[in-house]
């Protein structure tokens, strides 16, 4: 499917559902005299090297020419200020309670007027890498932020001849292109921490007062996922990999977790090259509800740098880098200081070449979903064999905050929080995601697993345990036992992580954590004009009741 950006005269007006007040306000700005179009990655790179805040390292970009960059291109660094993560509290989504379109449109007009005499740069990219799903997006940002424009073009797909042909061959849907207007220098007086206005039904957003690149990436994905959801796809903030076999069915695994949960590590793990593995993506894709195939939304990876010192092979694939340090090596070269020494959440755009086994579409249907939790009441791996419970654990995915988020106020980063389907970027009702995922489990007969990549009790779960569990599942060599006698749940038997399901204190802890999930459902329905099915609460209450029953000998 593809989007559109031009119309017959008779189709322009209030009766066309593509148009809206916010969309018209934003799109109009793109045609102003102060807008200068950047045609390709090489031009964006040249502009970025001229930005006053840019650090041009002495590190070459791997296969620069193949990426559309100058052959001698070097890795570029752009650092922001105090805020080095996403600011979720800045989001205002049209359609949500308390968000007035009239109010937001007025604030947006004021922002545009205030910046009308500043030079802006703009560009176009594609989101989705297969004709099954490929939509066009436009970004405008002030001159002086060319690093963000370059990162945007490298993160998504620049419009080359081949991809333009793919877009043209895709079936056009009644959806307008995505428009993102960004001005990090404009601060609405009532929103000192930034303001992100979303009109998801009309594929438009404005990002004001926030220079962090992740705001641009995630706002674009937010709107692309929304489009996909409306047209037969399941929107996925996660990673997907496939194990291919000659003598049995391929195993296609999707792993859902927030930044820092381990989803990228699990997605890219090569398992000692024992399997024929392909990787779709580690952060953003969509699943076709009809046939179970999947399409990646981005060619590149927006990765944390804290695990990659200069001795790491992964640094070879860096292109642009944000919020890291710089020093000189023994050859006098400007190189990176990573490992989050300068600040938390150092980031890089890594090229697609970081994954030698990369595909843009996985035709083999998905057959297993892994919800990655950080809940110390859970053993490393649990299998869930009921579609309602499987979707319920997705809708109440429990984890902890990461350094990728700019948290405003006195918030405990170690507290257990619920982030449904590991996707804080949803702009449509949660109940719709619940039904989408439940249908995958019920109609496509997907397996469901809970992975705890944090602590079980006070014992850290090493990644080797999790990777070994994935291999055991692939090889069908797992040994399961009933998890605390609960219906539809079995935990993987692991000698180093025994489950003392007869311990009353432990059973009470599990019940408490299930209660947190049930409370989340209650609060969500109280705070939103959305109703989740009663079956979610019923199954959580049933499990809590089972934990309170006397233990059978």
C-alpha positions in Angstrom: 0.0 0.0 0.0 1.1 3.6 -0.6 0.0 7.1 0.3 -0.8 10.1 -1.9 0.2 13.8 -2.0 -1.7 15.4 -4.9 -5.4 15.5 -5.8 -7.9 16.4 -8.4 -9.3 19.8 -7.8 -12.7 18.4 -7.1 -11.2 16.2 -4.3 -9.7 19.1 -2.4 -11.8 20.3 0.6 -13.7 19.5 3.7 -15.4 16.4 2.2 -12.0 14.7 1.6 -11.2 12.8 4.9 -7.4 13.2 4.1 -7.6 16.9 5.0 -8.0 18.5 8.4 -7.2 21.8 10.2 -3.9 20.6 11.6 -2.8 18.8 8.4 -3.6 21.9 6.3 -1.7 24.1 8.7 1.4 22.0 8.7 1.4 21.1 5.0 1.1 24.8 4.0 4.3 25.6 5.8 6.2 23.2 3.6 5.6 25.4 0.6 6.9 28.7 2.1 9.7 30.8 0.7 11.8 29.9 3.7 11.8 26.2 2.9 14.7 24.7 1.0 14.5 21.1 -0.2 17.3 18.7 0.3 17.2 16.2 -2.5 19.5 13.4 -1.4 21.7 12.0 1.4 24.9 13.5 -0.1 23.5 17.0 0.0 22.2 16.5 3.6 25.7 15.3 4.6 27.3 18.4 3.1 24.9 20.6 5.1 25.5 18.7 8.3 29.2 19.1 8.1 28.7 22.9 8.0 26.5 23.1 11.1 28.3 24.9 13.9 27.6 22.2 16.5 28.8 19.3 14.3 31.9 17.3 15.2 33.4 15.7 12.1 35.3 12.6 13.4 38.1 10.9 11.6 36.2 7.7 11.4 35.1 6.6 7.9 31.5 5.5 7.2 31.5 1.9 6.0 30.4 1.6 2.4 29.5 5.3 2.3 28.9 5.4 -1.5 26.4 2.5 -1.3 24.5 4.6 1.2 24.3 7.6 -1.1 27.0 9.4 0.9 30.3 10.9 -0.4 32.9 8.2 -0.7 35.1 9.9 1.9 32.2 10.6 4.4 33.1 10.5 8.1 30.9 9.8 11.1 29.3 13.0 12.4 28.4 13.8 16.0 25.6 16.2 17.1 25.0 16.6 20.8 21.9 18.2 22.5 21.6 19.7 25.9 20.2 18.5 29.2 17.5 16.3 27.5 18.9 13.2 25.8 15.7 11.1 25.5 12.1 11.1 24.5 9.6 13.3 26.4 6.4 11.3 26.5 4.7 14.0 28.6 5.0 16.4 25.7 2.6 14.4 23.5 -0.8 15.8 22.7 -2.9 13.5 20.5 -6.1 14.7 18.8 -8.9 12.4 19.8 -7.6 11.9 23.3 -9.6 13.3 26.3 -8.8 16.9 27.0 -7.0 17.6 23.7 -8.7 20.4 21.8 -8.0 20.6 18.1 -8.9 24.3 18.2 -6.4 25.0 21.0 -3.6 22.9 19.4 -4.2 24.5 15.9 -3.8 27.9 17.4 -0.6 27.0 19.2 0.7 25.5 16.0 -0.1 28.6 13.9 1.7 30.7 16.5 4.8 28.5 16.2 4.8 28.7 12.4 4.4 32.5 12.4 7.2 32.9 15.0 9.5 30.9 12.7 8.4 32.3 9.3 11.5 34.4 8.9 13.9 31.5 9.7 15.4 29.3 7.0 14.2 25.7 7.1 15.4 22.6 5.3 13.0 19.8 4.3 13.2 16.4 2.7 11.2 13.3 1.7 11.7 9.6 2.7 9.9 6.3 2.5 8.7 4.3 5.6 8.2 0.6 4.8 10.6 -1.3 2.6 8.3 -3.5 0.5 5.4 -2.7 -1.9 3.1 -4.5 0.6 3.6 -1.5 2.9 5.5 1.7 1.8 4.4 5.2 2.7 6.0 8.6 2.0 7.0 11.0 4.8 8.1 14.7 4.7 10.2 16.4 7.3 10.8 20.2 7.8 13.3 21.5 10.4 15.2 24.8 10.8 18.5 25.3 9.1 21.2 24.6 11.7 19.7 21.2 12.5 21.0 19.4 9.3 22.4 16.6 11.5 18.8 15.7 12.4 17.7 15.9 8.8 20.7 13.7 7.7 19.9 11.2 10.5 16.3 11.2 9.4 17.3 10.4 5.8 19.7 7.6 7.0 17.2 6.1 9.5 14.4 5.9 6.9 14.6 5.2 3.2 15.8 8.0 0.9 13.8 8.1 -2.3 16.1 6.5 -4.9 15.0 5.5 -8.4 14.5 1.9 -7.3 12.4 2.8 -4.3 10.4 5.3 -6.2 9.4 2.5 -8.6 8.5 0.3 -5.7 6.3 3.1 -4.3 4.7 3.7 -7.7 3.9 0.0 -8.1 2.3 -0.3 -4.7 -1.5 -0.2 -4.4 -2.5 3.4 -3.5 -4.7 3.8 -0.4 -6.9 6.7 0.6 -4.2 8.0 2.9 -2.2 11.2 2.7 1.5 11.3 3.1 3.0 11.8 6.5 4.0 15.4 7.4 6.4 16.2 10.3 7.1 19.8 11.1 9.8 20.3 13.7 11.2 23.4 15.4 13.5 22.6 18.3 14.0 26.4 19.0 10.3 27.2 19.5 8.9 26.8 23.0 5.2 27.2 23.7 5.0 29.2 27.0 2.5 26.7 28.4 4.6 23.7 27.5 8.2 24.5 28.7 9.3 20.8 28.3 8.2 20.7 24.7 5.0 20.1 22.7 4.4 17.3 20.3 1.0 17.7 18.5 -0.3 14.6 16.7 -3.2 14.4 14.3 -3.0 10.6 13.7 -6.1 10.3 11.5 -4.5 12.7 9.1 -0.9 11.6 9.3 0.5 14.8 10.7 2.6 15.9 13.6 4.4 19.0 14.9 7.4 18.6 17.3 8.2 21.8 19.1 11.0 22.7 21.5 12.7 19.3 21.4 16.0 18.7 19.6 16.4 15.0 20.4 16.4 13.1 17.2 14.4 10.2 18.6 11.4 12.5 18.7 11.5 12.7 14.9 12.0 9.0 14.4 9.3 7.9 16.8 6.7 10.5 15.6 7.1 9.2 12.1 6.8 5.6 13.2 3.8 6.6 15.3 1.9 7.8 12.2 3.2 4.9 10.0 2.0 2.4 12.5 -1.4 4.1 12.7 -1.7 3.9 8.9 -0.8 0.2 9.0 -3.3 -0.5 11.7 -6.1 1.0 9.7 -5.3 -1.2 6.7 -4.9 -4.8 7.8 -1.6 -4.8 9.6 -0.5 -5.3 13.2 1.8 -2.5 14.3 4.9 -3.8 16.1 7.5 -2.0 18.2 9.8 -5.0 18.5 12.3 -7.2 16.7 11.7 -10.1 14.3 14.1 -12.9 13.3 13.5 -16.1 11.4 15.2 -19.5 11.7 15.1 -21.2 8.3 15.2 -25.0 7.8 15.3 -27.4 4.9 13.6 -30.3 6.6 10.9 -28.5 8.7 8.9 -25.3 9.0 10.7 -22.0 9.4 10.5 -20.5 12.9 9.7 -16.8 12.9 10.0 -15.1 16.3 8.9 -11.6 17.2 10.2 -10.0 20.4 8.5 -7.0 22.0 10.2 -4.9 24.6 11.1 -1.3 25.5 14.6 0.1 24.9 17.1 -1.6 27.1 15.0 -4.8 27.5 17.3 -6.8 25.3 15.1 -7.1 22.2 17.9 -5.9 19.9 20.4 -8.3 21.5 18.0 -11.2 21.0 17.0 -10.2 17.5 20.6 -9.9 16.2 22.1 -12.8 18.1 23.7 -15.2 15.6 23.6 -18.3 18.0 27.1 -19.3 17.1 26.1 -19.6 13.4 24.3 -22.9 14.1 21.2 -21.8 12.2 20.3 -20.1 8.9 18.9 -16.9 10.4 17.5 -13.8 8.8 16.7 -10.5 10.6 13.8 -8.3 9.6 14.4 -5.4 12.1 15.0 -4.9 15.8 12.6 -2.0 16.4 9.8 -1.3 13.8 7.8 -3.6 11.5 4.2 -4.5 10.6 2.6 -7.9 10.4 0.1 -8.7 7.6 -3.0 -10.0 9.4 -4.1 -12.1 6.4 -1.0 -14.1 5.7 1.3 -13.5 8.7 4.2 -12.0 6.6 6.1 -9.0 7.9 7.6 -5.9 6.5 10.4 -3.7 8.0 9.7 0.0 8.3 13.4 1.2 8.4 16.6 0.2 6.7 18.8 1.3 9.5 19.1 0.9 13.3 18.8 3.6 16.0 21.0 1.9 18.5 22.4 2.8 22.0 26.1 3.3 22.1 26.7 2.4 25.7 27.7 -1.2 24.8 30.1 -0.2 22.1 33.5 1.1 23.1 35.9 2.0 20.2 37.3 -1.5 20.3 33.9 -3.0 19.4 33.4 -4.2 15.8 29.9 -2.6 15.8 31.3 0.9 15.7 32.3 0.2 12.1 28.6 0.6 11.1 27.9 3.9 12.8 26.9 6.8 10.5 25.6 9.7 12.7 26.0 9.8 16.4 24.2 11.8 19.1 25.1 12.6 22.7 28.5 11.0 23.0 32.0 12.3 23.8 35.0 12.8 21.6 38.7 12.4 22.2 41.9 11.8 20.3 43.5 8.4 19.9 47.2 7.6 19.8 47.2 8.5 16.0 45.7 11.9 16.7 42.3 10.9 15.2 39.0 12.3 16.6 37.2 9.2 17.9 34.2 8.4 20.1 33.9 8.2 23.8 30.8 6.0 24.3 29.6 3.8 27.1 27.3 6.6 28.3 30.2 8.4 30.0 29.2 11.9 28.8 25.5 11.3 29.5 22.8 8.6 29.4 21.3 7.3 26.2 24.1 8.0 23.7 22.7 7.0 20.3 23.8 6.2 16.7 22.2 5.5 13.4 23.8 2.2 12.3 23.6 1.2 8.7 21.8 -1.9 7.4 25.2 -3.5 6.9 25.5 -4.1 10.6 23.3 -7.1 9.9 24.7 -9.4 7.3 21.6 -11.5 7.3 19.1 -8.7 6.8 15.8 -8.9 4.9 13.2 -6.2 4.3 10.2 -8.6 4.1 9.8 -11.9 5.9 7.4 -13.9 3.7 7.3 -16.9 6.1 4.4 -16.4 8.5 5.2 -15.5 12.1 4.6 -18.3 14.6 5.7 -17.1 18.0 5.6 -13.9 20.0 7.8 -13.2 23.0 6.8 -10.5 25.5 10.0 -9.2 27.2 9.3 -8.3 30.8 11.4 -7.0 33.7 9.3 -8.4 36.5 11.3 -10.1 39.3 8.4 -12.4 40.1 8.8 -14.2 36.8 11.2 -17.0 36.0 13.3 -16.5 32.8 10.8 -18.2 30.4 7.1 -18.9 30.7 4.9 -20.4 27.9 1.3 -19.2 27.7 -1.1 -21.5 25.8 -4.4 -19.5 25.8 -5.0 -16.7 23.3 -6.9 -14.5 25.8 -4.1 -14.8 28.4 -1.4 -14.3 25.7 -2.9 -11.1 24.5 -3.6 -10.0 28.1 0.1 -10.3 29.0 0.9 -8.2 25.9 -1.7 -5.5 26.9 -0.2 -5.4 30.4 3.5 -5.9 29.5 5.4 -5.1 32.7 8.9 -3.5 32.5 11.0 -0.7 33.9 11.9 2.7 32.4 15.1 3.2 30.5 17.5 6.0 29.8 15.9 6.5 26.4 13.1 8.3 28.1 13.2 11.9 29.5 11.2 11.5 32.7 9.7 14.7 34.1 9.0 14.9 37.8 9.8 12.6 40.7 9.5 9.2 39.1 11.2 6.0 40.2 12.9 4.5 37.2 13.1 1.1 39.0 9.4 0.9 39.7 7.4 -1.7 37.7 5.4 0.0 34.9 2.9 -1.2 32.3 3.6 -0.4 28.7 1.0 -2.3 26.5 2.7 -4.2 23.7 5.9 -2.3 24.5 4.6 0.5 22.3 4.3 3.9 24.0 3.7 5.4 20.6 0.2 4.1 20.0 -2.3 6.8 18.9 -5.4 4.6 18.5 -7.4 2.7 21.2 -5.5 0.0 23.1 -8.5 -2.3 22.7 -7.8 -2.4 19.0 -4.3 -3.6 19.5 -5.6 -6.2 22.0 -8.0 -7.6 19.4 -5.3 -7.6 16.7 -2.8 -9.6 18.8 -5.5 -11.9 20.1 -6.5 -12.7 16.5 -2.9 -13.6 15.7 -2.8 -16.0 18.7 -6.3 -17.4 18.0 -6.5 -17.5 14.2 -2.9 -18.1 13.2 -2.2 -20.3 16.3 0.9 -18.4 17.4 2.9 -19.6 20.4 3.4 -17.1 23.2 6.2 -16.8 25.7 7.1 -14.4 28.5 10.8 -13.6 28.7 12.2 -12.0 31.9 15.5 -10.3 31.0 15.9 -8.6 34.4 16.1 -10.3 37.8 14.3 -13.4 39.1 14.1 -12.5 42.8 17.6 -11.1 43.5 19.3 -13.1 40.8 20.2 -11.5 37.5 19.2 -13.5 34.4 22.1 -13.5 32.0 21.5 -13.1 28.3 23.1 -16.6 27.8 20.1 -18.1 29.6 17.6 -16.3 27.4 19.5 -17.1 24.2 19.8 -20.8 25.2 16.0 -20.8 25.8 15.4 -19.5 22.3 17.5 -22.3 20.9 15.8 -24.9 22.9 12.4 -23.6 21.6 13.7 -23.7 18.1 15.1 -27.3 18.6 11.9 -28.4 20.4 14.1 -29.6 23.3 12.4 -27.7 26.1 11.1 -29.2 29.3 8.2 -27.4 30.9 6.5 -27.6 34.3 3.3 -26.0 35.5 3.9 -22.5 36.7 2.7 -22.4 40.3 -0.3 -24.5 39.3 -1.8 -21.7 37.2 -3.9 -22.4 34.2 -2.4 -22.0 30.7 1.1 -21.2 32.1 4.2 -23.3 32.2 7.7 -22.3 33.1 10.9 -23.6 31.4 12.7 -25.9 33.8 16.1 -24.4 34.5 18.5 -25.8 37.1 19.9 -22.3 38.0 16.4 -20.8 38.3 14.1 -23.1 40.2 10.6 -21.9 40.9 9.5 -22.4 44.5 5.8 -22.4 43.7 4.9 -23.8 47.2 6.3 -20.8 48.9 3.4 -18.6 50.2 5.4 -15.4 50.0 6.3 -16.1 46.4 2.8 -16.9 45.5 1.6 -13.6 47.1 4.3 -11.7 45.1 3.1 -13.2 41.8 -0.5 -12.4 42.8 0.5 -8.8 43.6 2.1 -8.4 40.2 -1.0 -9.7 38.5 -2.9 -7.2 40.6 -0.8 -4.4 39.3 -1.8 -5.5 35.8 -5.5 -5.6 36.7 -5.2 -2.1 38.3 -3.7 -0.8 35.1 -6.6 -2.1 33.1 -9.1 -0.4 35.6 -7.2 2.9 35.5 -6.8 2.8 31.7 -10.6 2.5 31.2 -11.3 5.2 33.7 -8.9 7.6 32.0 -9.7 6.8 28.4 -12.8 6.6 26.2 -11.9 3.0 25.4 -13.2 -0.2 26.8 -11.1 -3.4 27.1 -13.0 -6.7 27.0 -14.1 -8.1 30.4 -12.1 -11.3 29.6 -8.9 -9.5 30.4 -9.9 -8.6 34.0 -11.6 -12.0 34.4 -8.5 -14.0 33.6 -6.2 -11.9 35.8 -8.6 -12.3 38.7 -8.9 -16.0 38.1 -5.1 -16.4 38.2 -5.0 -14.4 41.5 -7.7 -16.6 43.0 -5.7 -19.7 42.0 -2.6 -18.3 43.8 -4.7 -17.9 47.0 -5.9 -21.5 47.0 -4.3 -24.1 49.2 -1.4 -25.8 47.5 -2.2 -29.3 46.3 0.1 -32.0 47.6 
